[in-house]
Structure formats: structure tokens, C-alpha cells
Amino acid sequence: MVDIADLNKRHGIAGKVTFREGAEGFAVMDVSNSHATASIALQGAHLMTWAPRNEQPVIWLSSAAKLATGKSIRGGVPVCWPWFGPHPSEASFPAHGFARTVPWEVAETKALDDDRTLAVLRLIQTPATRAQWQHPCDLECRITVGESLEIDLVTRNTGTAPFTIGAALHTYFAVNDIRHTAIRGLENCAYLDKVDGGKRKQQTGPVTFSGETDRIYLDSAADILIDDPQLKRRIRIAKRGSRSTVVWNPWIEKANKMGDLGENGYLNMVCVETANAADDVVTIKPGAEHHLWTEYSVEALG
Ligand code: BG6
């Protein structure tokens, strides 16, 4: 049972942060300030929307997205943790980890001096999560909503032995037409091509799209740019604590099989994921913490 009144009482901020039931039993936090609006599902600490004022939505949410307990939402920013992709040894464990489909709690909401809004969510650990991840730790997702959007996924090792995580902020960005979209910042990076059996290849020039694309770019720590000439805008992705970037678009056939991408939804999205994937997994020592941090901002494209 979600207690919306209690959430509003404890964490609501008049005119800035309100909670509502997005679907039965499914709490959503709405954020509104002078810079932007955003909405965040408590399940998965899943940011679903973010739009700076006077700007079209930057984050894509499928028109067919389902808000349901224990299911990942198609679109927004799924949090993949504590592994990326299939589990390395347990085939029955969910792809991309469990963080995106379990309840999180609100640790803090705050109106910052510059009128940005901070929301801090903490993963709730239960016997079910411990069955898939035994290492003592805390996981926090710190989201700052402003003219730019910052997400800081913080993993703290509270135990006595090191552990290793994979992770990703699996963001779906809104584009006018994927066929006229170019991704810059990955030139000269090697990548693993998941639509070609994981073969290692070399990127030359910007990434453009004419079919299913599913790649893990390696040694990618620089800013990534999504150029959308039709919307005359560029989305800039800055990142820290990440040396891998995943680029994904399922294209038409896979999208049709998925069932929750919406009609021709694949044309209007591209996932560019600030990741700890492939050889970029991170070992965290006892008492230490790892920040997977990213910031999205919009620039005019002449
Ligand atoms: C991407 C993976 O990160 O996520 C793809 O590289 C995968 O292989 C995609 O298909 C979507 O995953 P899911 O579990 O959200 O359908």
C-alpha cells in the first residue's frame, strides 16, 4: 500500500514536489520549479520525464509504457544495478539487475538556493533483493532537477569485503527521427557489437542509425552529444565514474516484439547509457563508495 498523503506530508514541498498515485499502488513524485518539470516513479527510482522550461521533453517515455509493480517502465531512466545485461552466472536473475523493478524510498527532497530541486531515493533491501545480492551496501539515487538534469547513483560498501558491480543509467532520449540523429563523442572508440555476436569493432566518425543498434563503447569517458538537426538541438551528456557507454535502438522488428514501445516508437528514441559495462565493472572496497554520475543539458544546434 502506498500512502500518498504520508509521502506528501513528509517529503512534499509546496509548489515544487508533490506525490500522486500514477497507477494502482504506484507512487510518482512530480517536480516543478522555475527551470524544469520532472516526474520520478518510486519503484526503481525511475525518472520518467524531464523537460526544461520552453523546451520539448528531453527524456522519451513510451506511449505504451506500463506502470506495474515489479515491471520495468519502457522509457525514462531505468537504473541498471548491480549488474549490466545478463547476470554473469545465474541465468534466472533478471537482465540489468533488480534495482529498476523494486521499491525505493524517499530519503530527502530539497529546494536548492538556485531553485533547482534535489530528490534522494534509497533502494529498499529485502530478503528478495538479498537473495540476488548478498553484499552489505547502500544504494542511493540523487536526482537534481534544473535547467540541466543530474543523476548520481551512489553505491556504498558497508561490509568488510570488496565487491564488484556493473551498472547503467539506461536513459531513453527523445529525438525527432532516429534516422536523422547523430551521436558524437565516440569517434575512435572500440565497441562490442551485440547485434554481431559481440564482435569488437572500431568506431569511425559519428554514430548514425539505419537498423538495430546495440553496442557497448569502451574507453568512453568524454562528453557525448546527440545531434538532432530536425529539432535544432543538441543534448550533451557529461559523465563521471563511467568509462563505457551503451548505444541502443531496437529498430522496427524487435520493437514490434517488445509490445511496450508504442507504434513506431523506435523512431523517436535513442538510448545512450552512462555505464559500467563489459570490462568497466567497478570494485568497491569496504567503506568506499562509487559514484556513477551524469548530467544532461540542451544546446541549440544551428
Ligand atoms: C540495452 C541492451 O542496454 O538494453 C540491450 O544493450 C537490451 O541488449 C536493452 O535489449 C533493453 O533491455 P530491457 O531489459 O530493458 O528490454
py3Dmol code that shows the C-alpha trace and the ligand (Angstrom):
import py3Dmol

protein = """\
ATOM      1  CA  MET A   1       0.000   0.000   0.000  1.00  0.00           C
ATOM      2  CA  VAL A   2       1.410   3.388  -0.911  1.00  0.00           C
ATOM      3  CA  ASP A   3       0.459   6.185   1.444  1.00  0.00           C
ATOM      4  CA  ILE A   4       0.429   9.242  -0.824  1.00  0.00           C
ATOM      5  CA  ALA A   5      -0.800  11.553   1.940  1.00  0.00           C
ATOM      6  CA  ASP A   6       2.100  10.492   4.155  1.00  0.00           C
ATOM      7  CA  LEU A   7       4.637  10.975   1.326  1.00  0.00           C
ATOM      8  CA  ASN A   8       3.273  14.472   0.704  1.00  0.00           C
ATOM      9  CA  LYS A   9       3.385  15.240   4.398  1.00  0.00           C
ATOM     10  CA  ARG A  10       6.952  14.035   4.904  1.00  0.00           C
ATOM     11  CA  HIS A  11       8.585  14.921   1.579  1.00  0.00           C
ATOM     12  CA  GLY A  12       6.261  17.275  -0.311  1.00  0.00           C
ATOM     13  CA  ILE A  13       7.429  20.863  -0.902  1.00  0.00           C
ATOM     14  CA  ALA A  14       4.635  23.346  -1.615  1.00  0.00           C
ATOM     15  CA  GLY A  15       4.509  24.182  -5.312  1.00  0.00           C
ATOM     16  CA  LYS A  16       7.642  22.127  -6.041  1.00  0.00           C
ATOM     17  CA  VAL A  17       7.349  18.476  -5.017  1.00  0.00           C
ATOM     18  CA  THR A  18       4.103  16.521  -4.893  1.00  0.00           C
ATOM     19  CA  PHE A  19       3.305  12.827  -4.835  1.00  0.00           C
ATOM     20  CA  ARG A  20       0.460  11.043  -6.613  1.00  0.00           C
ATOM     21  CA  GLU A  21      -0.620   7.508  -7.404  1.00  0.00           C
ATOM     22  CA  GLY A  22       0.455   7.047 -11.077  1.00  0.00           C
ATOM     23  CA  ALA A  23      -1.266   3.651 -11.245  1.00  0.00           C
ATOM     24  CA  GLU A  24      -2.698   1.415  -8.549  1.00  0.00           C
ATOM     25  CA  GLY A  25      -0.137   1.100  -5.772  1.00  0.00           C
ATOM     26  CA  PHE A  26       2.437   3.010  -7.831  1.00  0.00           C
ATOM     27  CA  ALA A  27       3.753   6.257  -6.320  1.00  0.00           C
ATOM     28  CA  VAL A  28       5.090   9.027  -8.544  1.00  0.00           C
ATOM     29  CA  MET A  29       6.887  12.209  -7.457  1.00  0.00           C
ATOM     30  CA  ASP A  30       6.229  15.295  -9.577  1.00  0.00           C
ATOM     31  CA  VAL A  31       8.848  18.036  -9.510  1.00  0.00           C
ATOM     32  CA  SER A  32       8.263  21.544 -10.798  1.00  0.00           C
ATOM     33  CA  ASN A  33      10.496  24.595 -10.448  1.00  0.00           C
ATOM     34  CA  SER A  34      11.398  27.679 -12.473  1.00  0.00           C
ATOM     35  CA  HIS A  35      13.875  25.639 -14.565  1.00  0.00           C
ATOM     36  CA  ALA A  36      12.039  22.451 -15.450  1.00  0.00           C
ATOM     37  CA  THR A  37       9.456  19.792 -14.686  1.00  0.00           C
ATOM     38  CA  ALA A  38      10.150  16.122 -13.982  1.00  0.00           C
ATOM     39  CA  SER A  39       8.457  13.006 -12.662  1.00  0.00           C
ATOM     40  CA  ILE A  40      10.024  10.100 -10.833  1.00  0.00           C
ATOM     41  CA  ALA A  41       8.471   6.714 -10.030  1.00  0.00           C
ATOM     42  CA  LEU A  42       9.454   5.444  -6.585  1.00  0.00           C
ATOM     43  CA  GLN A  43       9.693   1.934  -7.995  1.00  0.00           C
ATOM     44  CA  GLY A  44      13.193   1.746  -9.436  1.00  0.00           C
ATOM     45  CA  ALA A  45      13.955   5.434  -8.624  1.00  0.00           C
ATOM     46  CA  HIS A  46      12.872   5.653 -12.237  1.00  0.00           C
ATOM     47  CA  LEU A  47      12.894   9.156 -13.692  1.00  0.00           C
ATOM     48  CA  MET A  48      10.130   9.099 -16.291  1.00  0.00           C
ATOM     49  CA  THR A  49      10.082  12.663 -17.618  1.00  0.00           C
ATOM     50  CA  TRP A  50      12.236  15.773 -17.629  1.00  0.00           C
ATOM     51  CA  ALA A  51      11.605  18.890 -19.680  1.00  0.00           C
ATOM     52  CA  PRO A  52      13.400  22.197 -19.160  1.00  0.00           C
ATOM     53  CA  ARG A  53      11.024  25.204 -19.403  1.00  0.00           C
ATOM     54  CA  ASN A  54      10.376  26.254 -23.026  1.00  0.00           C
ATOM     55  CA  GLU A  55      11.921  23.027 -24.297  1.00  0.00           C
ATOM     56  CA  GLN A  56      10.368  19.856 -25.679  1.00  0.00           C
ATOM     57  CA  PRO A  57      10.788  16.776 -23.455  1.00  0.00           C
ATOM     58  CA  VAL A  58      14.387  15.578 -23.449  1.00  0.00           C
ATOM     59  CA  ILE A  59      13.605  12.169 -21.989  1.00  0.00           C
ATOM     60  CA  TRP A  60      11.460   9.772 -24.014  1.00  0.00           C
ATOM     61  CA  LEU A  61       8.690   7.798 -22.329  1.00  0.00           C
ATOM     62  CA  SER A  62       6.857   5.253 -24.446  1.00  0.00           C
ATOM     63  CA  SER A  63       3.177   5.981 -25.115  1.00  0.00           C
ATOM     64  CA  ALA A  64       2.676   2.275 -24.319  1.00  0.00           C
ATOM     65  CA  ALA A  65       4.768   2.243 -21.109  1.00  0.00           C
ATOM     66  CA  LYS A  66       3.157   0.175 -18.359  1.00  0.00           C
ATOM     67  CA  LEU A  67       3.334   1.248 -14.746  1.00  0.00           C
ATOM     68  CA  ALA A  68       3.136  -2.050 -12.924  1.00  0.00           C
ATOM     69  CA  THR A  69       4.632  -3.463  -9.759  1.00  0.00           C
ATOM     70  CA  GLY A  70       7.779  -5.465 -10.487  1.00  0.00           C
ATOM     71  CA  LYS A  71       7.965  -4.477 -14.205  1.00  0.00           C
ATOM     72  CA  SER A  72      10.444  -2.069 -15.725  1.00  0.00           C
ATOM     73  CA  ILE A  73       8.969   1.064 -17.311  1.00  0.00           C
ATOM     74  CA  ARG A  74       9.740   1.449 -21.052  1.00  0.00           C
ATOM     75  CA  GLY A  75      11.431   4.814 -21.361  1.00  0.00           C
ATOM     76  CA  GLY A  76      12.759   7.336 -18.879  1.00  0.00           C
ATOM     77  CA  VAL A  77      15.908   6.386 -16.976  1.00  0.00           C
ATOM     78  CA  PRO A  78      15.897   2.757 -15.799  1.00  0.00           C
ATOM     79  CA  VAL A  79      18.597   2.182 -13.181  1.00  0.00           C
ATOM     80  CA  CYS A  80      20.543  -0.972 -14.055  1.00  0.00           C
ATOM     81  CA  TRP A  81      22.315  -2.332 -10.967  1.00  0.00           C
ATOM     82  CA  PRO A  82      24.197  -4.342  -9.595  1.00  0.00           C
ATOM     83  CA  TRP A  83      24.959  -5.906 -12.958  1.00  0.00           C
ATOM     84  CA  PHE A  84      24.529  -4.806 -16.549  1.00  0.00           C
ATOM     85  CA  GLY A  85      22.964  -7.124 -19.151  1.00  0.00           C
ATOM     86  CA  PRO A  86      22.540 -10.789 -18.248  1.00  0.00           C
ATOM     87  CA  HIS A  87      23.797 -11.925 -14.830  1.00  0.00           C
ATOM     88  CA  PRO A  88      27.284 -13.436 -15.321  1.00  0.00           C
ATOM     89  CA  SER A  89      26.373 -16.844 -13.826  1.00  0.00           C
ATOM     90  CA  GLU A  90      22.679 -17.031 -12.837  1.00  0.00           C
ATOM     91  CA  ALA A  91      20.503 -17.196 -15.953  1.00  0.00           C
ATOM     92  CA  SER A  92      17.320 -16.897 -13.879  1.00  0.00           C
ATOM     93  CA  PHE A  93      18.288 -13.487 -12.455  1.00  0.00           C
ATOM     94  CA  PRO A  94      16.794 -10.510 -14.311  1.00  0.00           C
ATOM     95  CA  ALA A  95      18.689  -8.738 -17.081  1.00  0.00           C
ATOM     96  CA  HIS A  96      20.191  -5.407 -15.922  1.00  0.00           C
ATOM     97  CA  GLY A  97      19.805  -6.338 -12.238  1.00  0.00           C
ATOM     98  CA  PHE A  98      16.852  -5.850  -9.906  1.00  0.00           C
ATOM     99  CA  ALA A  99      17.172  -2.186  -8.888  1.00  0.00           C
ATOM    100  CA  ARG A 100      14.810  -0.964 -11.600  1.00  0.00           C
ATOM    101  CA  THR A 101      11.897  -3.173 -10.575  1.00  0.00           C
ATOM    102  CA  VAL A 102      11.903  -2.981  -6.766  1.00  0.00           C
ATOM    103  CA  PRO A 103      10.596  -0.302  -4.377  1.00  0.00           C
ATOM    104  CA  TRP A 104      12.831   2.576  -3.325  1.00  0.00           C
ATOM    105  CA  GLU A 105      12.096   5.026  -0.508  1.00  0.00           C
ATOM    106  CA  VAL A 106      12.454   8.779  -0.436  1.00  0.00           C
ATOM    107  CA  ALA A 107      15.397   9.779   1.757  1.00  0.00           C
ATOM    108  CA  GLU A 108      15.212  13.518   1.125  1.00  0.00           C
ATOM    109  CA  THR A 109      13.697  16.235  -1.034  1.00  0.00           C
ATOM    110  CA  LYS A 110      15.130  19.738  -1.020  1.00  0.00           C
ATOM    111  CA  ALA A 111      14.578  23.066  -2.790  1.00  0.00           C
ATOM    112  CA  LEU A 112      18.093  24.342  -3.519  1.00  0.00           C
ATOM    113  CA  ASP A 113      19.060  28.038  -3.316  1.00  0.00           C
ATOM    114  CA  ASP A 114      19.127  28.397  -7.098  1.00  0.00           C
ATOM    115  CA  ASP A 115      15.612  26.893  -7.319  1.00  0.00           C
ATOM    116  CA  ARG A 116      16.797  23.507  -8.579  1.00  0.00           C
ATOM    117  CA  THR A 117      15.214  20.572  -6.751  1.00  0.00           C
ATOM    118  CA  LEU A 118      17.066  17.633  -5.235  1.00  0.00           C
ATOM    119  CA  ALA A 119      15.395  14.264  -4.711  1.00  0.00           C
ATOM    120  CA  VAL A 120      17.292  11.466  -2.991  1.00  0.00           C
ATOM    121  CA  LEU A 121      15.937   7.929  -3.194  1.00  0.00           C
ATOM    122  CA  ARG A 122      17.294   4.843  -1.456  1.00  0.00           C
ATOM    123  CA  LEU A 123      16.872   1.234  -2.540  1.00  0.00           C
ATOM    124  CA  ILE A 124      14.898  -0.800  -0.013  1.00  0.00           C
ATOM    125  CA  GLN A 125      16.705  -4.061   0.675  1.00  0.00           C
ATOM    126  CA  THR A 126      14.542  -7.082   1.360  1.00  0.00           C
ATOM    127  CA  PRO A 127      15.026 -10.854   1.553  1.00  0.00           C
ATOM    128  CA  ALA A 128      14.171 -10.896  -2.189  1.00  0.00           C
ATOM    129  CA  THR A 129      16.954  -8.430  -3.110  1.00  0.00           C
ATOM    130  CA  ARG A 130      19.389 -10.172  -0.730  1.00  0.00           C
ATOM    131  CA  ALA A 131      18.686 -13.483  -2.453  1.00  0.00           C
ATOM    132  CA  GLN A 132      20.278 -11.954  -5.577  1.00  0.00           C
ATOM    133  CA  TRP A 133      22.883  -9.728  -3.912  1.00  0.00           C
ATOM    134  CA  GLN A 134      24.391 -10.641  -0.540  1.00  0.00           C
ATOM    135  CA  HIS A 135      26.973  -7.847  -0.201  1.00  0.00           C
ATOM    136  CA  PRO A 136      26.218  -5.309   2.549  1.00  0.00           C
ATOM    137  CA  CYS A 137      25.797  -1.941   0.835  1.00  0.00           C
ATOM    138  CA  ASP A 138      23.633   1.164   0.401  1.00  0.00           C
ATOM    139  CA  LEU A 139      22.386   2.360  -2.956  1.00  0.00           C
ATOM    140  CA  GLU A 140      21.218   5.926  -3.378  1.00  0.00           C
ATOM    141  CA  CYS A 141      19.989   7.750  -6.466  1.00  0.00           C
ATOM    142  CA  ARG A 142      20.402  11.529  -6.203  1.00  0.00           C
ATOM    143  CA  ILE A 143      18.452  13.405  -8.866  1.00  0.00           C
ATOM    144  CA  THR A 144      18.812  17.168  -9.293  1.00  0.00           C
ATOM    145  CA  VAL A 145      16.168  18.764 -11.493  1.00  0.00           C
ATOM    146  CA  GLY A 146      17.118  22.085 -13.049  1.00  0.00           C
ATOM    147  CA  GLU A 147      17.855  23.542 -16.453  1.00  0.00           C
ATOM    148  CA  SER A 148      20.149  20.524 -16.628  1.00  0.00           C
ATOM    149  CA  LEU A 149      19.382  17.145 -15.087  1.00  0.00           C
ATOM    150  CA  GLU A 150      21.941  15.487 -12.833  1.00  0.00           C
ATOM    151  CA  ILE A 151      21.768  11.889 -11.685  1.00  0.00           C
ATOM    152  CA  ASP A 152      24.271  10.485  -9.212  1.00  0.00           C
ATOM    153  CA  LEU A 153      23.983   6.772  -8.453  1.00  0.00           C
ATOM    154  CA  VAL A 154      25.969   6.142  -5.289  1.00  0.00           C
ATOM    155  CA  THR A 155      26.960   2.632  -4.180  1.00  0.00           C
ATOM    156  CA  ARG A 156      28.482   2.410  -0.695  1.00  0.00           C
ATOM    157  CA  ASN A 157      30.201  -0.697   0.557  1.00  0.00           C
ATOM    158  CA  THR A 158      29.094  -1.051   4.193  1.00  0.00           C
ATOM    159  CA  GLY A 159      30.602  -4.502   4.624  1.00  0.00           C
ATOM    160  CA  THR A 160      34.046  -5.931   5.282  1.00  0.00           C
ATOM    161  CA  ALA A 161      34.882  -7.408   1.868  1.00  0.00           C
ATOM    162  CA  PRO A 162      35.223  -5.776  -1.552  1.00  0.00           C
ATOM    163  CA  PHE A 163      32.555  -6.380  -4.192  1.00  0.00           C
ATOM    164  CA  THR A 164      32.207  -5.670  -7.896  1.00  0.00           C
ATOM    165  CA  ILE A 165      29.247  -4.038  -9.619  1.00  0.00           C
ATOM    166  CA  GLY A 166      28.086  -3.350 -13.133  1.00  0.00           C
ATOM    167  CA  ALA A 167      25.551  -0.570 -13.686  1.00  0.00           C
ATOM    168  CA  ALA A 168      23.981   1.831 -16.155  1.00  0.00           C
ATOM    169  CA  LEU A 169      21.731   4.850 -16.290  1.00  0.00           C
ATOM    170  CA  HIS A 170      19.797   3.416 -19.224  1.00  0.00           C
ATOM    171  CA  THR A 171      18.399   6.722 -20.471  1.00  0.00           C
ATOM    172  CA  TYR A 172      15.928   6.913 -23.359  1.00  0.00           C
ATOM    173  CA  PHE A 173      16.426  10.279 -25.079  1.00  0.00           C
ATOM    174  CA  ALA A 174      13.716  11.847 -27.234  1.00  0.00           C
ATOM    175  CA  VAL A 175      14.726  12.533 -30.842  1.00  0.00           C
ATOM    176  CA  ASN A 176      12.630  13.732 -33.740  1.00  0.00           C
ATOM    177  CA  ASP A 177      13.689  10.879 -36.031  1.00  0.00           C
ATOM    178  CA  ILE A 178      16.411   8.339 -35.249  1.00  0.00           C
ATOM    179  CA  ARG A 179      17.275   8.192 -38.978  1.00  0.00           C
ATOM    180  CA  HIS A 180      18.357  11.838 -38.788  1.00  0.00           C
ATOM    181  CA  THR A 181      20.157  11.633 -35.464  1.00  0.00           C
ATOM    182  CA  ALA A 182      23.938  11.563 -34.999  1.00  0.00           C
ATOM    183  CA  ILE A 183      25.886  10.748 -31.841  1.00  0.00           C
ATOM    184  CA  ARG A 184      29.258  12.385 -31.421  1.00  0.00           C
ATOM    185  CA  GLY A 185      31.946  11.858 -28.801  1.00  0.00           C
ATOM    186  CA  LEU A 186      32.507   8.169 -29.542  1.00  0.00           C
ATOM    187  CA  GLU A 187      34.753   8.661 -32.571  1.00  0.00           C
ATOM    188  CA  ASN A 188      37.758   6.332 -32.407  1.00  0.00           C
ATOM    189  CA  CYS A 189      36.341   4.250 -29.529  1.00  0.00           C
ATOM    190  CA  ALA A 190      36.342   0.470 -29.779  1.00  0.00           C
ATOM    191  CA  TYR A 191      32.954  -1.155 -29.223  1.00  0.00           C
ATOM    192  CA  LEU A 192      31.369  -4.557 -28.691  1.00  0.00           C
ATOM    193  CA  ASP A 193      28.661  -5.063 -31.295  1.00  0.00           C
ATOM    194  CA  LYS A 194      25.840  -7.046 -29.661  1.00  0.00           C
ATOM    195  CA  VAL A 195      23.951  -7.385 -32.960  1.00  0.00           C
ATOM    196  CA  ASP A 196      27.033  -9.095 -34.445  1.00  0.00           C
ATOM    197  CA  GLY A 197      27.751 -11.690 -31.763  1.00  0.00           C
ATOM    198  CA  GLY A 198      29.635  -9.249 -29.508  1.00  0.00           C
ATOM    199  CA  LYS A 199      32.440  -8.701 -32.061  1.00  0.00           C
ATOM    200  CA  ARG A 200      34.924  -5.987 -31.171  1.00  0.00           C
ATOM    201  CA  LYS A 201      34.889  -3.172 -33.747  1.00  0.00           C
ATOM    202  CA  GLN A 202      36.192   0.352 -34.162  1.00  0.00           C
ATOM    203  CA  GLN A 203      34.026   3.451 -34.478  1.00  0.00           C
ATOM    204  CA  THR A 204      34.956   5.977 -37.143  1.00  0.00           C
ATOM    205  CA  GLY A 205      33.017   9.231 -37.342  1.00  0.00           C
ATOM    206  CA  PRO A 206      29.693   9.900 -35.612  1.00  0.00           C
ATOM    207  CA  VAL A 207      27.244   7.076 -34.857  1.00  0.00           C
ATOM    208  CA  THR A 208      24.240   7.125 -37.217  1.00  0.00           C
ATOM    209  CA  PHE A 209      21.321   4.697 -37.426  1.00  0.00           C
ATOM    210  CA  SER A 210      19.848   2.572 -40.218  1.00  0.00           C
ATOM    211  CA  GLY A 211      18.983  -0.643 -38.356  1.00  0.00           C
ATOM    212  CA  GLU A 212      19.077  -2.347 -34.945  1.00  0.00           C
ATOM    213  CA  THR A 213      21.975  -0.945 -32.951  1.00  0.00           C
ATOM    214  CA  ASP A 214      23.202  -2.399 -29.647  1.00  0.00           C
ATOM    215  CA  ARG A 215      26.769  -1.512 -28.725  1.00  0.00           C
ATOM    216  CA  ILE A 216      28.970  -1.147 -25.681  1.00  0.00           C
ATOM    217  CA  TYR A 217      31.573   1.522 -26.365  1.00  0.00           C
ATOM    218  CA  LEU A 218      34.792   1.025 -24.406  1.00  0.00           C
ATOM    219  CA  ASP A 219      37.145   3.675 -23.001  1.00  0.00           C
ATOM    220  CA  SER A 220      34.423   6.252 -23.405  1.00  0.00           C
ATOM    221  CA  ALA A 221      34.719   8.886 -20.680  1.00  0.00           C
ATOM    222  CA  ALA A 222      34.302  12.095 -22.746  1.00  0.00           C
ATOM    223  CA  ASP A 223      31.056  14.045 -23.198  1.00  0.00           C
ATOM    224  CA  ILE A 224      28.607  12.514 -25.665  1.00  0.00           C
ATOM    225  CA  LEU A 225      26.488  14.705 -27.955  1.00  0.00           C
ATOM    226  CA  ILE A 226      23.167  13.729 -29.501  1.00  0.00           C
ATOM    227  CA  ASP A 227      22.674  15.951 -32.541  1.00  0.00           C
ATOM    228  CA  ASP A 228      19.083  16.354 -33.654  1.00  0.00           C
ATOM    229  CA  PRO A 229      19.062  18.717 -36.654  1.00  0.00           C
ATOM    230  CA  GLN A 230      15.287  18.450 -37.082  1.00  0.00           C
ATOM    231  CA  LEU A 231      14.644  19.681 -33.530  1.00  0.00           C
ATOM    232  CA  LYS A 232      17.622  22.027 -33.967  1.00  0.00           C
ATOM    233  CA  ARG A 233      19.036  20.862 -30.671  1.00  0.00           C
ATOM    234  CA  ARG A 234      21.966  19.001 -29.224  1.00  0.00           C
ATOM    235  CA  ILE A 235      21.737  17.026 -25.993  1.00  0.00           C
ATOM    236  CA  ARG A 236      25.022  16.981 -24.095  1.00  0.00           C
ATOM    237  CA  ILE A 237      25.796  14.076 -21.789  1.00  0.00           C
ATOM    238  CA  ALA A 238      28.589  14.682 -19.291  1.00  0.00           C
ATOM    239  CA  LYS A 239      29.684  11.836 -17.064  1.00  0.00           C
ATOM    240  CA  ARG A 240      31.989  10.683 -14.278  1.00  0.00           C
ATOM    241  CA  GLY A 241      32.699   7.273 -12.812  1.00  0.00           C
ATOM    242  CA  SER A 242      31.972   5.694 -16.198  1.00  0.00           C
ATOM    243  CA  ARG A 243      34.322   4.534 -18.950  1.00  0.00           C
ATOM    244  CA  SER A 244      31.720   2.739 -21.046  1.00  0.00           C
ATOM    245  CA  THR A 245      28.707   3.980 -22.999  1.00  0.00           C
ATOM    246  CA  VAL A 246      25.891   1.851 -24.352  1.00  0.00           C
ATOM    247  CA  VAL A 247      24.051   2.952 -27.504  1.00  0.00           C
ATOM    248  CA  TRP A 248      20.812   1.120 -28.286  1.00  0.00           C
ATOM    249  CA  ASN A 249      17.902   1.336 -30.667  1.00  0.00           C
ATOM    250  CA  PRO A 250      15.878  -1.863 -31.265  1.00  0.00           C
ATOM    251  CA  TRP A 251      14.602  -0.805 -34.724  1.00  0.00           C
ATOM    252  CA  ILE A 252      11.265  -1.918 -36.081  1.00  0.00           C
ATOM    253  CA  GLU A 253      11.177  -5.740 -35.817  1.00  0.00           C
ATOM    254  CA  LYS A 254      12.477  -6.012 -32.271  1.00  0.00           C
ATOM    255  CA  ALA A 255      10.338  -3.020 -31.226  1.00  0.00           C
ATOM    256  CA  ASN A 256       7.217  -4.747 -32.545  1.00  0.00           C
ATOM    257  CA  LYS A 257       8.027  -7.859 -30.494  1.00  0.00           C
ATOM    258  CA  MET A 258       8.601  -5.851 -27.318  1.00  0.00           C
ATOM    259  CA  GLY A 259       4.995  -4.698 -27.119  1.00  0.00           C
ATOM    260  CA  ASP A 260       5.569  -1.627 -24.957  1.00  0.00           C
ATOM    261  CA  LEU A 261       7.491   0.647 -27.333  1.00  0.00           C
ATOM    262  CA  GLY A 262       4.378   2.189 -28.909  1.00  0.00           C
ATOM    263  CA  GLU A 263       3.622   2.439 -32.614  1.00  0.00           C
ATOM    264  CA  ASN A 264       6.805   3.487 -34.410  1.00  0.00           C
ATOM    265  CA  GLY A 265       8.170   4.498 -31.004  1.00  0.00           C
ATOM    266  CA  TYR A 266      11.638   3.358 -32.031  1.00  0.00           C
ATOM    267  CA  LEU A 267      11.838   6.321 -34.439  1.00  0.00           C
ATOM    268  CA  ASN A 268      11.609   8.818 -31.589  1.00  0.00           C
ATOM    269  CA  MET A 269      14.120   7.409 -29.109  1.00  0.00           C
ATOM    270  CA  VAL A 270      17.721   6.503 -28.640  1.00  0.00           C
ATOM    271  CA  CYS A 271      19.273   5.020 -25.506  1.00  0.00           C
ATOM    272  CA  VAL A 272      22.663   6.458 -24.647  1.00  0.00           C
ATOM    273  CA  GLU A 273      23.682   4.922 -21.354  1.00  0.00           C
ATOM    274  CA  THR A 274      26.275   6.172 -18.913  1.00  0.00           C
ATOM    275  CA  ALA A 275      27.510   2.768 -17.896  1.00  0.00           C
ATOM    276  CA  ASN A 276      29.815   0.478 -16.003  1.00  0.00           C
ATOM    277  CA  ALA A 277      29.559  -2.317 -18.553  1.00  0.00           C
ATOM    278  CA  ALA A 278      31.789  -5.023 -20.071  1.00  0.00           C
ATOM    279  CA  ASP A 279      35.359  -4.593 -18.708  1.00  0.00           C
ATOM    280  CA  ASP A 280      34.304  -1.365 -16.959  1.00  0.00           C
ATOM    281  CA  VAL A 281      32.826  -3.101 -13.888  1.00  0.00           C
ATOM    282  CA  VAL A 282      33.819  -1.414 -10.627  1.00  0.00           C
ATOM    283  CA  THR A 283      35.284  -2.979  -7.484  1.00  0.00           C
ATOM    284  CA  ILE A 284      34.370  -1.093  -4.312  1.00  0.00           C
ATOM    285  CA  LYS A 285      36.442  -1.594  -1.175  1.00  0.00           C
ATOM    286  CA  PRO A 286      34.920  -1.785   2.336  1.00  0.00           C
ATOM    287  CA  GLY A 287      33.981   1.725   3.483  1.00  0.00           C
ATOM    288  CA  ALA A 288      34.367   3.175  -0.032  1.00  0.00           C
ATOM    289  CA  GLU A 289      31.721   4.442  -2.450  1.00  0.00           C
ATOM    290  CA  HIS A 290      31.352   4.664  -6.200  1.00  0.00           C
ATOM    291  CA  HIS A 291      29.521   7.481  -7.976  1.00  0.00           C
ATOM    292  CA  LEU A 292      28.092   6.819 -11.413  1.00  0.00           C
ATOM    293  CA  TRP A 293      27.259  10.415 -12.322  1.00  0.00           C
ATOM    294  CA  THR A 294      25.778  12.010 -15.392  1.00  0.00           C
ATOM    295  CA  GLU A 295      24.409  15.403 -16.405  1.00  0.00           C
ATOM    296  CA  TYR A 296      22.161  16.166 -19.374  1.00  0.00           C
ATOM    297  CA  SER A 297      21.799  19.614 -20.904  1.00  0.00           C
ATOM    298  CA  VAL A 298      20.370  21.042 -24.111  1.00  0.00           C
ATOM    299  CA  GLU A 299      22.152  23.327 -26.561  1.00  0.00           C
ATOM    300  CA  ALA A 300      20.871  24.988 -29.736  1.00  0.00           C
ATOM    301  CA  LEU A 301      22.092  23.391 -32.948  1.00  0.00           C
ATOM    302  CA  GLY A 302      22.486  25.945 -35.750  1.00  0.00           C
TER     303      GLY A 302
END
"""
ligand_1 = """\
16
BG6
C 20.319 -2.305 -23.625
C 20.967 -3.611 -24.019
O 21.107 -1.685 -22.673
O 19.036 -2.565 -23.082
C 20.050 -4.337 -24.990
O 22.238 -3.361 -24.577
C 18.669 -4.524 -24.408
O 20.630 -5.582 -25.343
C 18.133 -3.169 -23.981
O 17.811 -5.122 -25.362
C 16.741 -3.193 -23.344
O 16.717 -4.045 -22.268
P 15.387 -4.316 -21.481
O 15.723 -5.386 -20.479
O 15.004 -3.014 -20.815
O 14.354 -4.721 -22.505
"""
view = py3Dmol.view(width=600, height=400)
view.addModel(protein, "pdb")
view.setStyle({"model": 0}, {"cartoon": {"style": "trace"}})
view.addModel(ligand_1, "xyz")
view.setStyle({"model": 1}, {"stick": {}})
view.zoomTo()
view.show()
